[in-house]
Amino acid sequence: MTAPDPMQEEPQAAISRRAAEFFERRRFGAWTAADQAELDAWLTESLLNRVAYLRLEGAVAHTERLIALHPFRPGIRPGRVVAAKGSTFIRRWIAYPALAAASIALFMVFGISFIVSLLQPPDRTFSTDIGGRTLVKFADGTQIELNTDTAMRFRMTTAERTVWLEKGEAWFHVAHNAAYPFTVVIGTHRVTDLGTEFFVRQGAKNVEIALLNGRAMLNTDGTPTTVLKPGDDAVATSVSVSVTRKTPRELADALGWRRGVLVFRNAKLIDAVKEFNRYNQTKLVIGDPSIADLRFSAEIKDDNLEGFLQLAPLLKLRADWQGTDILLTRQSAEKKKRAAR
């Protein structure tokens, strides 16, 4: 096979670059009648010019059609396992030869940034159902684990890394990149990574951010910036931010849901019931206000309704079905006597 003649390759490369310049201006810039006249003149100069431009235009159109037919989640690693509660799903990208060939052609002309802009729509969403839990891994090494009934929107591109936590609770392990900070937005609150592992929980009237490793900046509209250190637990409202210290054990207990368990240490019954109800369709209801402040300690699987109800006799409570819910009340005197026997 005869080696290509460099003297012949150079004009072809120049034609391809010129075609790319015209295409980029026409597609993404302010295209004018003068620009169109310039393009028309260049296309009529040579058949090679016209072929190069039409080939590029066709490659882009074909690539966009394939993307529309076979969308995928940007930033998520191919072949990863999404571990959802009760089941495991393997999501893989499927290789399409035509898409690959078109992408290579575009890469040769525009480079990687143009390909990324086509293949990665900026905003995508991810959510879990009640009782669900999902670990999402991104190509930069960042991991986000979503707890029960959680929804987030994210923008992971080559120039921006932003997550909007719409509701629920999530754990973040962020791959630090000083050039492209990682930001979590929760309403009017913003958490900016400084090389961080933390978790965020959105309540009805406040947001809790607890830092496990690294540092993070918390910004809330109308309040000064707060720099969080490991062990800091910040509760932010619309008008204030308060920070307390948590021990490693307390932080580990708060993240028990990542192991599928709820950890209660000297917890009030009313708080434990609220937490347990976050993970289950069958709800526990406190039917007697006098039992709300009863305290107990236990570690229970978050979906183990029977295990939670086993605590009732120990707390001298009774549990009765009330429609689709379970009503917790005090044991009667006779019931207490039988339990004592």
N, C-alpha and C positions, 0 to 999 in steps of 0.2 A: 504494500500500500504506500502510495506517495504521500510524503508529509505535506501538510497544508502550507501554502505559500504565505508568509507573514505579510507580504505586500498586498495580497488579496484580502486578508483578514482585517486589516486596519480600516479600510473604507466601510466594510460591513459593520464593524463595531461602532464607527462614527454614525452610520445611518441608524443603528439601533438606539444609540444614545439620543439622537435628534428626534426620533419617533417618540421616545419616552418623554422627552421634554414637552413636545406638543401635547401628548396624551395627558400628562400630569396637569398642565395649564388648563386644558379644556375640561378636565374632570373635576379639578379641585380649586382652580383659580377663577378670577373674574374674566371670562371669555368675551371678547368683543368682536365686532364685525371685521376690524383690522386684523385681529388674530386669525379669524377664519380665512381671510384672504391670503394671509401668509402661509397658512397650512395648505390651502388649495394650490398655491403656486409651488410649494415644495413637493406636493404629491405628483404634480404634473411633470416635474423635472426628470423623474426616473421611475421606471417600473419597480426597481428595488426599493425605492422610498415607499411606494404605495403598498407593496407586499409587506414590508416591515411594520408599517402602521396598522394595516388590517389584521396581521397576525397577532399583534399586541392587543388590539381591541377585542379580537375574538377570544384570546386566552383569558382576559379579564372577565368577559361576559360568561364564559363557560365556568370559570371558577366560582363566580357569584351564584350561578344557578345550582351548582353542586352544594355550595354552602347552604343555600336556602332549602334544598331538599334533605340535607343531612346535617342539621345543626348539632353543635356540641358545646359543652360548658367550657368557657375559656379559663385558662389558668390551672385547671384540674388535671392532675397527672393521668396519662393514658394507662389503662390496665390496673387502676387502683381498685381497692375493695372499699365500698361504702358500707360500714357496719351499722345497720339500723336495728333497732330493738326487735328481737324475735325472728329476724331474717337477715340474710346477707345477699347483697346485689353486686355483681361484677359488671362494671360499665367499661366498655372498651371502645376506642376509636376503630373504625373499620377503614382499611386502606383502600382507596379508590385510585387506580392507576391514572385515570384521566385527570383527577384532581392533582395528583402528585406531579404529573408532567406539566400541567398548567402552572402550578405553583413554582416549579423550577424555572419555567420560562419567565415568570414575573420577577422572581428573585434575581435572575441574571441582569434584568434591566433596572429594577427599582431598589433592590436590596431588601433586607429582612424587615425594616420598619414598615414598608408598604404592605408586605404579606401579613404582618401582625395586625395591621389596621383592618384588613379584610376579614381575617379569620377570627378575630376577637371582638365581637360586639361589646361595647363598653360596660353595660349594666346587665347583670343576671341575678336571679333569685334562687334561694335554697331555703327549705323549711322542713320541719318535722311535725308529726301528729302528736296527740296526747300519748305519752308513754314512749315516744320515739327518741332515738339518739343516733346522731350521724357524725362521723369524722370526715372532714373534707381536707384533702391535701393539695396544695398548690405547687406549681413548678419551681417557685423560688425557695421552697423548703418550709414555708409557713403552713401551719396546721390550725384548723378551727374545728372544735367539736361542739355541735349544737345539742342542747338538752331538750327535754320534753316541750312540745308546743312552742317552738321557737321559729322565727322567720328572720332572714337577713337578705339584704341586697348588696351586691359587691361589684366593684369596678377594679379589675386586676389587669392592668396593661403595662406596657414598657415604660410608661411615664407616670402612672398613678396607681396607688394601692389604697383603696378606701372601702370600708365595710359599713353599711347602715344596719344596725340591729333594730329591726322593726318591733319585735316583742320577744320575750323569753330570756334565755340564759345561754351563754356560750363561753367556752374556754379558748384562749388564744395562745399559741406558741409562735412568735413572730421571728422570721429571719430578718435580722436588722440590715438595713441598707440606708446609710446616711443620705445618699443622693435622692432616694425615693422613700420618704417616711411612710409608715403604715398608720392609718388613722381609722378609728372606730367612732362612728357618729351614732349617738342615742338621743334623739330629740334635739335639745339645745346643748347637749354635752358632747365633747370631743375628747377622745383618748388618743394620744400620739405616742407611738412606740419609740423608745430609746434603747432597744435591745431587750425584749420583754417577754415574760410569761405572766398572764393575768386572766382573770375571768370577770365577766360582766353579767349582772342580773338586772333586768328592767322590771320595776314594780309599777303600781298604779300611780304613785305620786313621787317616786324617787328612783334613782339608779345607784346600784352598788358596784363598785370596782375594787377588786382585791388584787394586790400585786404579789406574785410568788417569787419572781426573779427579775433582775435588771432594773430599769427605771422607765417611767412613763409620765407624760404631762397630761393633766386633766384641765380642760378649759370649759367653763360654763358661762353662758352669757351673763354679764353684769357682775361677775366675781373674778378675783385675781387668779392667775394660773397656779395650779397646785402640782408640784413635782412629787410623785409617789415613789417610795422605796420599798424593797421587799418587806412584807409583813404589814404594810399599810392597807387599811380597809376604808375606802372613802364612800360616803353616802352623799349624793348630790341631789338637791331639789332645784326648783326653778330660781331660787333666790340665795341658796347657801350651799357650802360644802363643808362637811365635817369628816375628820380623819381619826381613826382609832387604830391601835396596834393589835394584830392577831398573832397567836403563836403558830408555829408550823403545824401543830396538831389540829388547831382550829381551822386552819386553811385546808388541811387534808380532809377533815370532816366535811367541810363545805363542798368539796369536790368529790364526795363519795358517790355522787350520781354517775361519775365517769366509770365507776366499777359496778354500777347498777344497784347501789345500796343507798339508803338514807340513814344518816347517823344522828341520833338524838342523845344529847348529854344533859341531863337535868332539864329537859325541855318541858314547856307547858303543853298540856294536851291540845289546847286550841291551836297552838303554833304547829304542832306535829300533824294535826288533822289537815290544816291548810296545805302543808307541804306535801303530804301523801296524796291529797286530792289533785295536785298538779299532774300526777303521773297516771291516774286511773279514771276510767269512765264512771265506775261505781263510786259515788261520793259518800264520805262519812259526814254525819251531821250531829252536832252536839245538841241534844235535846234538853239539857238541864244546865243553865248558866253556872250553877255551883260547882260543876266538874271541870270547867274550862281551865282553871289554874292548877289542876293536878299535875304533878311533875313525875317524870320517869326518864330512864336511860335505856337505849336499845339501838341495835343496828339491824335494819330490816331491808330485804329486797324491795325495790321501789314498786314492784308489781305484785307483791305477796300480800293480798288482802287477808288471807287466812292468818298469816303470821302476825299482822297488825292486830287482828281481832283476838288473838291469843293473849294479848296484853290486858284485855277487858277484865277477866276474872282477877288478875293480879292487882288491878286498880279498883276492884269491887264495883265494876260497871257491868251493864248488860247491853247486848247488841241485838237489835230487832230490825227486820226488813220493814221499810216504809216506802212502798212503791218500788222505785229502782235504787233508792238510797238505803243506807244503814244508819239507824238512829242509835246514838249512845246516850244512856241514862244511868242513874244510880241503881244498884241492885236493891230489891225490896228486902225487908228484914228477914223474911223467910228464905229468900235466895241466899242471903249472907250466911245464914245458919247452915244451909246445905253445903255451901262452898267451904265453910269451916270444917265440916265433918270430913 
